[in-house]
Amino acid sequence: MEVIRGTLENLTLLAQMNKQLFEDEKNDNIPSIELLEDDGSQAYIFIDKEEPVGYALVNAHVVPSYLSHFFICREHRRNHLGTVAFNALMGVLNCDTIDLDVFCWNERGQGFWKSLGFEERCIIMRRKTSI
């Protein structure tokens, strides 16, 4: 697995994968590309057999680093590429601690992250009122 830094040249590819990620997660808060650029995050693209198979978005300007997006393309899932990609990413980042959030309804995601040694640290709650 090769991990390359995303650049402006990869913007279309990253936008396509980002759209799939938010569809799969049933996320109701899709950030704009400008927001992603403004928070200091860096995109990383996972390449397997010369084909892009996923991406990650990491903010390394906070301690610990924060993994805000992690995505493996639908047609490449269930082949352990997520585990391989995550381990390769951690090697590129050269860090031993990283935080992330998982939606409470994403049981498969929670199981994946727990299988990699992540532990629950907090519950984030939201109340939305109609105005």
N, C-alpha and C positions, 0 to 999 in steps of 0.2 A: 504494500500500500504506500503510495506516495502522497504527501501532504504539501500542497503549494499555497502560497499566500494569494488571496484573491486581489485583483486589481480592477480598475475601471473597465478594462477590456473584458472582464468576466461578469459585468453587471447584468446583462441579459440572462445569462445562465443562472446567476445567483437569484435573480428576481423570480425565475421560473421555479426553482427549487424552493424558495421561500414561500411562494404561493401554495405549492403542494404541502409544505409543512403546516401552514396555517389551516388548510383544508382538513388535513388528517387529524390535527389536534382539536378541530372545532373551536379555534380561537376567535373570539369576537373583538380582538384589539390588534388589528394588523398595522404594524408601524410602517411609516413611509421610508423610502430609501434615505431621505435626508436625515431622519431621526437616527437611523442606524449609523450613518456616517458621523453624526454629531456626538455620539456618546463615547467615542474613542475606541470602538471595537474594531477588531481586525477579522476579516473573513479568511477562512481556510477551506480549500477545496480538496476533497478526497478523490484520488485517481487510482483506479484498479484496472490493470491490463489496458492502459492508455485511454480509459474512459472515465469521465467524471461520474462518480456514484453517490456523491453527497457533499455536504458542507457543514462547517461550524462557524459560529460567530462568537468571538471571545473578547471580553474587555479585560486586558491585562494591566490596566491603569488603576485597578482597585486591588486591595489585598484582603482575602485571597482573590485570584482571578475569577471572573464570572463567565460561565458558559451560557449565553442567552439563547443560542440556537444550535441544534444538532440534528442533522437530517441525513438519512440514507434513502435514495430514490426507491420508490415502491417496488420496481422490478428487481432490485438487488437485495431486498430484505430477506430475513430468515436464513441467511448464509453466513452468519457470524461476522459480516463485514462491519457492523456497528462496533463490535468489540475491537476488531482490528483497527478500525479508523480511530476510535477513541484512544487506544494505546499509542498509536502513531502520533496523534495530536499532542498527547501529553509529553511525548519525547521531543516534539518540535518546540513546545512551550517551555520545556525544561523546568517544570514546577511540580511540586508534590501535593498541593492542595488546590482544589477548585470547587466553586459553588455553582449550583444550578437550581432551577425551579422546575417542577413537574406538576401539571394540572391534576387535581384530585380525581378527575374522571378518567385519567390516562393510566389505567392499571397495568397495561403492557409496558408502558414507559417506566413506571415506578419499578416494576420487576426487573427491567433491563438495568436501570441505574443501581439498584440494590445488588444485582449480580456482579457489578463492577466495584462494589465496596462502599457505595454511598449510603449514608445514614440520614434519616429525617432529623431536621434541626428546628423547624418551626412550621406553623400553619399560617398562611396569609389568607385573610378573609376580606370579603368585599360586600358592601351593602349598596344597592343601587335603588334610588327612589325616583319615582316619576314626578316631573315638575310640570 
